[in-house]
Amino acid sequence: MPLQVSREELADSISDLVACHPGTAFIAIDGLGASGKTYLTQWLVSKLDAVRVCSDDFSRPGAPQWEWERFREQVLAPLSRGEAARYQRYDWEADRLAAWHQIESSGVVIAEGVSISRVELGDPWDVKVWVECPYEIRLARGIARDGEDIWTTGANEWMPEEDAYVVAQRPQERADYIVLGY
């Protein structure tokens, strides 16, 4: 059963883990769209001197969900072997793969995004976090951030995919911690 914690308690738990953990500590921050995943991740990155990887960097227009196979091959596999990871970010404006990013194989790597803790990736995570947030707050945030047109499309296209993921894989139940995103 996941433990509900504040972001400060989560940071303390991750710090305790890192103190006795050799190599790379893998943290997954999962949750639905506009739940507060990015905000929490950015706060943790600054607090823990961590590296952030976002599933959006592995997404493409018109592709269902995101390229989790490429994420596994370019990020998780090399870091798990103690090697540096290199991945190519998808540039939404240019509609192509763009800049390469490198992650060294030590410290804290926080991967965040909708379905980042999906079962198809196995369980490489030292800590799995689910960010919980009510639909109404997520919708208001999404519209404020991205505009009403995008969220109208999202309600018909990607939000049903998110809901199907939650029903099928129950990530909130597999999480170690739940953090409220509101």
C-alpha positions in Angstrom: 0.0 0.0 0.0 1.5 3.3 -1.0 2.3 5.9 1.7 0.9 9.4 1.2 3.7 11.9 1.8 4.5 15.6 1.4 7.1 16.6 -1.2 9.5 17.3 1.7 9.0 13.9 3.1 9.5 12.4 -0.3 12.8 14.3 -0.8 14.0 13.1 2.6 13.2 9.5 1.7 15.0 9.8 -1.6 18.0 11.4 0.2 18.1 8.6 2.7 18.1 6.1 -0.2 20.8 7.8 -2.1 23.1 7.9 1.0 23.3 4.1 1.0 22.8 3.4 -2.7 25.7 2.9 -5.1 25.3 3.9 -8.7 22.2 5.5 -10.1 19.0 5.9 -8.1 16.0 5.6 -10.4 12.9 7.6 -9.4 9.6 7.4 -11.4 7.1 10.3 -11.0 3.8 9.1 -12.6 0.3 10.6 -12.7 -2.3 11.9 -15.1 -1.9 15.0 -17.3 -1.6 18.3 -15.4 -1.6 16.5 -12.0 1.6 18.3 -10.9 4.3 15.8 -12.0 6.5 18.3 -13.6 6.2 20.8 -10.8 7.1 18.1 -8.2 10.0 16.8 -10.4 11.5 20.3 -10.9 11.3 20.9 -7.2 13.0 17.5 -6.5 15.7 18.1 -9.1 16.7 21.4 -7.4 16.5 19.9 -3.9 18.4 16.7 -4.7 20.7 17.8 -7.5 19.1 15.2 -9.7 18.7 14.8 -13.4 15.3 14.9 -15.1 14.1 12.8 -18.0 10.6 13.4 -19.3 8.4 10.9 -21.3 7.4 13.8 -23.5 10.9 13.7 -24.9 9.9 10.3 -26.2 6.5 11.2 -27.6 5.6 12.0 -31.2 2.4 13.4 -32.7 0.0 10.8 -34.0 1.8 8.0 -32.1 -0.2 6.3 -29.4 1.2 6.9 -25.9 5.0 7.4 -26.0 8.1 5.5 -27.2 8.8 3.6 -24.0 10.9 1.0 -25.9 13.3 3.8 -27.0 13.3 5.1 -23.4 14.2 1.7 -22.1 17.0 1.2 -24.6 18.5 4.7 -24.5 18.1 5.5 -20.8 17.2 2.7 -18.5 19.4 -0.1 -20.0 22.7 1.8 -20.1 22.2 3.3 -16.6 21.3 -0.1 -15.2 24.6 -1.4 -16.5 26.5 1.5 -14.9 27.1 3.2 -18.2 26.2 6.8 -19.3 22.9 7.1 -21.2 22.4 9.0 -24.4 19.0 9.8 -25.7 17.5 12.0 -28.4 14.7 14.3 -27.5 11.8 14.7 -29.8 11.3 18.4 -31.0 7.6 19.0 -31.3 8.0 22.3 -33.2 10.4 20.9 -35.8 8.5 17.5 -35.8 11.7 15.5 -35.7 14.2 14.0 -33.3 16.5 16.7 -32.2 19.2 17.4 -29.5 21.0 14.5 -27.9 21.2 14.5 -24.1 23.6 12.5 -21.9 23.1 11.3 -18.4 26.0 10.0 -16.2 25.5 6.8 -14.4 25.5 8.1 -10.8 23.3 10.2 -8.6 19.5 10.5 -8.9 17.7 10.3 -12.2 14.0 11.3 -12.0 11.9 10.1 -14.9 8.5 11.8 -15.1 5.5 11.6 -17.3 2.1 9.9 -17.8 2.7 6.1 -17.6 6.4 6.4 -16.8 6.1 3.5 -14.4 4.3 1.3 -16.9 4.8 -2.5 -16.4 6.3 -3.0 -19.8 9.5 -1.3 -18.5 9.9 -3.9 -15.8 10.6 -2.5 -12.4 14.0 -0.7 -12.5 12.7 1.9 -10.1 14.1 2.5 -6.6 11.1 4.7 -5.8 7.8 5.0 -7.6 5.6 8.0 -7.0 2.0 8.6 -8.0 0.9 12.3 -8.1 -2.8 12.5 -7.3 -5.0 15.4 -8.4 -8.7 15.8 -9.0 -9.9 16.0 -12.6 -11.3 19.6 -12.2 -8.0 21.0 -11.1 -6.1 19.1 -13.8 -8.5 20.4 -16.5 -8.2 24.0 -15.2 -4.4 23.7 -15.1 -4.2 22.1 -18.6 -6.4 24.8 -20.2 -4.3 27.6 -18.5 -1.0 26.0 -19.6 -1.8 24.7 -23.1 -5.0 26.4 -24.2 -8.6 25.2 -24.5 -8.2 23.8 -28.0 -5.4 21.4 -27.0 -7.4 20.2 -23.9 -10.6 19.7 -26.0 -8.5 17.5 -28.3 -6.9 15.9 -25.3 -10.3 15.0 -23.7 -11.2 13.0 -26.8 -7.8 11.5 -27.6 -5.1 11.2 -25.0 -7.1 11.5 -21.8 -9.0 8.2 -22.6 -5.5 6.6 -23.2 -4.5 7.8 -19.7 -7.7 6.5 -18.1 -7.2 3.1 -19.9 -3.6 2.9 -18.5 -4.8 3.6 -15.0 -7.5 0.9 -15.2 -5.2 -1.7 -16.8 -2.0 -1.1 -14.8 -3.1 0.5 -11.6 0.1 2.5 -11.1 -1.3 4.3 -8.1 -1.4 0.9 -6.3 2.1 -0.1 -7.4 3.6 3.2 -6.2 5.7 3.5 -3.1 4.5 7.0 -2.4 1.5 9.2 -3.3 2.0 12.9 -3.4 -1.0 15.3 -3.7 -0.6 17.5 -6.7 -2.9 20.3 -5.3 
